[in-house]
Amino acid sequence: LSRLLGSGPRRRGAALMTVDRERWPYRMKDLCERTGLDRQTIHFYIAKQLVPEGHKTGRNMAYYGAEHLERLRLVLELKNERFLPLDTIRAVLNGEDRDFTPEQRVLLSEVKGRVADVLGSTQAGGEQTVAAAPLLRRFGVERSELRRLDELGLLNTVKIRGALHLPTTDVWVLELWGNLRAAGFSRALGFEVDDLAIYAEAIGALFQREVRQLTPKLARLPADQVAELFRRGLPLINGLLVRFHQARARSFFAALD
């Protein structure tokens, strides 16, 4: 009887481990070796829906196919060479195209080249990067905090010759977080990088609504006119957001009287 009782779990475990290794040739360590990513990062990409889940054979066991390796390499290419944030990469890979018509896509493509300066975009030479280590020391930011800022999509990091770099257009995020720490928003009081996520999520949702609302209205205009409206309107709307945020804070405390 003990032999029968003891053999049950082994049979179930053996059944769980049965997998088509031609279809699912990789384990997590194989993905890590072939991409240079660590296990935590790959799991994070899966959680963010950048990479599909593996073929699970148990609670903590999964196998992966060529499509997982290809997707990871594509994510790295878009992140390290195109400097795209993770949310944008997910939208590109998963076809989250906001339902643009072909005509709207053509218009947006034409407008893009006309508003690079107001967006702070780089010229044709490509995105400029700066080493992260000196910036961490300068702003008093920990490496783990930099990594979390990257994971949350608040900035983008890339590895160049084994050293972490970030685009010059993202340096302000690191500086801002360092300034918040210096202002007293310490870990001892419970403040972490994750507290910034609410702002990124709010702006992300707001921008999607902006695009859906404005694109149909601008779609029939010439690209030059759309670009000029964008160039003039963006700073004004940015100012609106700042003033509304301050007004909300003022109203909050006024209501306490």
C-alpha positions in Angstrom: 0.0 0.0 0.0 2.8 2.4 0.9 4.4 1.7 -2.5 1.1 2.5 -4.2 0.6 5.7 -2.2 4.2 6.8 -2.9 4.0 6.2 -6.6 1.0 8.5 -7.2 2.8 11.8 -6.8 5.8 10.6 -8.8 3.5 9.6 -11.7 1.7 12.9 -11.6 5.0 14.8 -11.5 6.3 12.7 -14.4 3.2 13.5 -16.4 3.6 17.2 -15.6 7.1 17.2 -16.9 6.2 15.6 -20.2 6.7 18.2 -22.9 7.4 18.4 -26.6 11.0 19.6 -26.5 11.0 20.3 -30.2 8.1 22.7 -29.8 9.3 24.1 -26.4 13.1 23.7 -26.5 14.1 26.4 -23.9 13.9 26.8 -20.2 14.2 30.1 -18.4 18.0 29.8 -18.0 18.3 29.2 -21.8 16.4 32.5 -22.5 18.7 34.3 -20.0 21.9 32.9 -21.7 20.7 33.7 -25.2 19.5 37.3 -24.5 21.7 38.5 -21.7 18.6 39.3 -19.6 18.2 38.1 -16.0 15.3 35.9 -14.9 13.6 38.8 -13.0 13.6 41.0 -16.1 12.1 38.3 -18.4 9.4 37.6 -15.8 8.7 41.3 -15.7 8.3 41.4 -19.5 5.9 38.5 -19.4 3.9 40.3 -16.7 3.8 43.4 -18.8 2.5 41.4 -21.8 5.6 42.2 -23.9 6.3 38.4 -24.1 3.7 35.6 -24.0 3.7 33.2 -21.1 5.6 30.0 -21.5 4.2 26.4 -21.7 3.6 25.6 -18.0 4.3 22.1 -16.8 4.0 22.9 -13.1 3.5 25.7 -10.6 7.1 26.9 -11.0 8.1 25.2 -14.2 7.6 26.4 -17.8 9.2 25.8 -21.2 9.6 28.3 -24.0 9.6 28.2 -27.8 11.5 30.1 -30.6 8.7 32.7 -30.6 9.6 33.7 -27.0 13.3 34.1 -27.9 12.4 36.1 -31.0 10.0 38.3 -29.0 12.6 39.0 -26.3 15.2 39.9 -29.0 12.7 42.2 -30.7 11.9 43.9 -27.4 15.6 44.5 -26.8 16.0 45.9 -30.3 13.2 48.4 -29.9 14.3 49.3 -26.4 18.1 49.6 -27.0 18.2 50.8 -30.6 14.9 52.8 -31.0 14.8 53.9 -27.3 11.1 53.1 -27.1 9.5 52.9 -23.6 8.0 49.5 -22.7 4.4 50.6 -23.0 5.0 51.8 -26.5 6.8 48.5 -27.4 3.8 46.6 -26.1 1.5 48.6 -28.2 3.6 48.1 -31.3 4.0 44.3 -30.7 0.4 43.6 -29.7 -1.2 45.8 -32.4 -2.6 48.4 -30.1 -2.8 50.9 -32.9 -5.6 53.1 -31.5 -7.7 52.3 -34.6 -5.9 54.8 -36.9 -7.1 54.7 -40.5 -4.4 54.5 -43.2 -5.0 58.1 -44.0 -4.5 59.1 -40.4 -1.3 57.1 -40.2 0.0 58.9 -43.2 -0.9 62.3 -41.7 0.7 61.5 -38.3 3.9 60.3 -40.1 4.1 63.6 -42.0 3.5 65.6 -38.8 6.1 63.7 -36.8 8.9 65.1 -38.9 7.7 68.6 -38.5 7.4 68.7 -34.7 10.7 67.0 -33.7 12.0 70.2 -32.1 9.1 70.9 -29.9 9.1 67.2 -28.7 12.8 67.4 -27.9 13.5 64.6 -30.5 17.0 64.1 -31.9 18.1 64.7 -35.4 18.8 62.0 -37.9 22.0 61.1 -36.2 20.0 59.2 -33.6 19.3 59.4 -29.9 22.2 60.6 -27.7 22.9 58.6 -24.5 24.9 59.3 -21.3 26.4 56.8 -18.9 24.1 56.2 -15.9 26.8 55.6 -13.2 27.9 59.3 -12.9 24.3 60.5 -12.9 23.4 58.1 -10.1 26.2 59.6 -8.0 25.4 63.1 -9.0 21.7 62.9 -8.2 22.0 60.5 -5.2 19.9 57.8 -6.8 20.4 54.1 -6.2 20.9 51.6 -9.0 17.9 49.7 -7.9 15.8 52.8 -8.2 17.1 53.4 -11.7 16.0 49.9 -12.6 12.6 50.4 -11.1 12.2 53.7 -13.0 13.0 51.7 -16.2 10.5 48.9 -15.3 7.7 51.4 -14.8 8.4 53.0 -18.1 9.4 56.4 -16.6 12.7 56.3 -18.4 14.6 53.9 -20.6 18.0 52.3 -20.0 20.3 50.5 -22.4 23.5 48.6 -22.1 26.4 49.9 -24.2 29.6 47.9 -23.9 28.4 46.4 -20.7 27.6 49.7 -19.0 24.1 51.2 -18.3 23.2 54.3 -20.3 20.1 56.3 -20.7 18.9 58.8 -23.4 19.8 62.4 -22.6 16.1 63.2 -23.0 15.4 60.9 -19.9 18.0 62.5 -17.6 15.5 64.8 -16.1 13.5 61.9 -14.6 16.6 60.8 -12.7 17.3 64.3 -11.6 13.7 64.8 -10.5 13.7 61.6 -8.4 17.0 62.7 -6.8 15.5 66.1 -6.0 12.4 64.4 -4.4 14.7 62.3 -2.2 16.7 65.5 -1.3 13.4 67.2 -0.5 12.7 64.7 2.2 10.6 62.0 0.4 12.8 59.3 1.9 12.5 55.5 2.1 12.2 55.8 5.8 8.9 57.6 5.3 7.7 55.0 2.9 8.3 56.8 -0.4 9.5 54.7 -3.3 9.9 55.0 -7.1 6.5 53.2 -7.5 4.8 56.3 -6.1 5.5 58.0 -9.4 3.5 55.4 -11.3 0.2 57.1 -10.6 1.4 60.1 -12.6 2.6 58.0 -15.5 -0.6 56.1 -15.6 -2.7 59.2 -15.5 -0.8 61.0 -18.2 -0.8 57.8 -20.3 -4.6 57.5 -20.1 -5.0 61.2 -20.7 -2.8 61.2 -23.8 -4.7 58.2 -25.3 -8.0 60.2 -24.9 -6.3 63.2 -26.4 -5.3 61.2 -29.5 -8.8 59.7 -29.9 -10.4 63.1 -29.6 -8.1 65.2 -31.7 -7.1 62.9 -34.6 -10.6 62.9 -36.3 -10.7 66.7 -36.0 -7.3 67.2 -37.5 -7.3 64.3 -40.1 -8.6 66.5 -43.0 -6.2 69.3 -42.5 -2.8 69.7 -44.3 0.1 68.3 -42.4 1.8 71.7 -42.1 -1.3 73.1 -40.4 -1.6 70.2 -38.0 2.1 70.5 -37.1 1.7 74.2 -36.4 -1.4 73.6 -34.2 0.6 71.0 -32.3 3.6 73.2 -31.9 1.5 76.0 -30.5 -1.0 73.9 -28.5 1.3 71.5 -26.7 3.0 74.1 -24.4 -0.4 75.6 -23.6 -1.9 72.3 -22.6 1.2 71.5 -20.6 0.7 74.7 -18.7 -3.0 73.9 -18.2 -2.0 70.6 -16.5 0.4 72.3 -14.2 -2.2 75.0 -13.2 -5.0 72.5 -12.8 -2.9 70.3 -10.5 -2.0 73.3 -8.4 -5.7 74.4 -8.4 -6.8 71.0 -7.2 -4.4 71.2 -4.3 -5.6 74.7 -3.4 -9.2 73.5 -3.5 -8.5 70.5 -1.4 -7.1 72.6 1.5 -9.7 75.3 1.0 -12.4 72.7 1.6 -10.9 71.9 5.0 -11.8 75.3 6.4 
